[in-house]
């Protein structure tokens, strides 16, 4: 799921995401996560490779009269018991300006804007970099504006592109080959964390040995890899054990229904294999994953949706539907639409991303008898387990053709700075930046003091609003972006009270309850099952010929699978589907996929 899709989801407000992670309470209290080793903060992490020579970090001391705007807002109240610092920098002089597009619709504080806010002031003061806004728009409007810019030969200096659009930009020679600048300017730390040059995330940007942009991630990585959540209280009341096999899952769901514990059993939506409320682990138990291209015995890539094992799994889901274990209207509902089945207690099992634990924690707070726990992926008859992989191939930050080299170097300097700040967050005591997924809890912007307690303000995070401009979160994301932080945060719950300062206490016992720890454990579960993820071997944008038939193929697949599940078509209709799929475009795709695979197969 792309970032814009997440933002469109009604539940993905900043406030609700914080609630999901256990970082906010009804009173709005949140923490700036502090050093886990001592109540008198001092940098404890060994410094990693940075974007600047070793030097004393820039400290956020009380500003003198007449100090810069950034110094005025970055001061800390005397109640704060941490001292955020920043990587040593040498600001560009004169400042370098980059022209970019930005999301519209944000309500800024006073006269502040994308170019006039604390983080714009920080960049200009510490880096000598300014971002000017060419236009503000979002979604389809932004897409049309960018297309108009490209047609007029006047695009922004940098923007995000992907898929066939990126292929066309490279073919039309309208974006810059940044290979030499990247090699010379990107820090060792950036290259390491971004998995350069061999990570799958670099496949779209790398054409013929040339780099046409910076691998970009909507973060955290693996954000839509599904894991299992089950009602432990239902298991206890029904007198059944945690399911280990697909047959066990069937028995457990039947027990939940027969005991009157749940109206249905498991959540599903019109896309059977998807990013949320998915049935992908059931397919994985039989060694297949619809939608993925995988290596066959003959060495070619074949489409998993047409493999015989898919028919077997459709038969299982078909029986579940007939037995009333799935919402009878599931095929009319999207991924988020069936969340109501979860929140209303109509199901006892779901396969969803790690952040769904936050919703579970909210339910548990409302009713202490509810207990959602992680459940392992079920095994199939041959002992197989598997789940859908969201993969690392994504968009690319591109630069317009002919852009002055100094501007690209400045953008990469911004990336180096942000990467250093995030990876070495303990060293720089950027605890809010780490725990808040890119929010630095700037005083009087993101938080205020309520006595000696930190309290979130009701206004949107300044950092969150500015995060699409420059190499901030999510632009700086890399596969281990969040787990690197959670490995440290997860240990806070085992610390003695005298090792917890007042900000850490908000996470551990100051109102967030166990929610944030449960979310951390859930995200860890994603990493613990990476080896079970079934990923596609086709990692290239489709050709023009492939794109022309893609819609027909997808529609046929989805409609056939759902018709089989609800009983409108017999199970044997799957065999007819395979033949028709090949005819409407499957053969074109298979040919294109394998033509690409021949160029990369080892």
Secondary structure, DSSP 4 states (H G I P E B T S, - for coil): --HHHHHHSTT--HHHHHHHTT---TT-B------SS-SS----SPP---SS-S-PPEE-PPPPTT--HHHHHS---TT-----EE------SSPEEEEEEE------STT-BTTBSHHHHHIIIII-EEEEEEEE--HHHHHHHHHHHHHTT---SEEEE-HHHHHHHHHTT-B---HHHHHHHS-HHHHHHTTTTTSGGGTTTEETTEE-SEE---SSTTTT--EEEEEHHHHHHHT-PPP-BHHHHHHHHHHHHHTTS-SSSB---SSSSSSSS--HHHHHTTT--TT-EEE-TTSSEEEGGGSHHHHHHHHHHHHHHHTT-S-TTGGG--TTTTHHHHHTT--SEEEE-TTHHHHHHHHHHH-TT--EEEEPPPB-TTS---EE---S---EEEEBTT--HHHHHHHHHHHHHHHHHHHTTTTTT-HHHHHTTS----BTTTEEEETTEEEE-SSPPHHHHTTTSSS-TTTT--TTTTHHHHHHHGGGGGS-GGG--HHHHHHHTSS-TTHHHHHHHHHHHHHHTGGGEE--S--SPPPHHHHHHHHHHHHHHHHHHHHHHHTSS-TTHHHHHHHHHIIIIIHHHHHHHHHHHHHH--
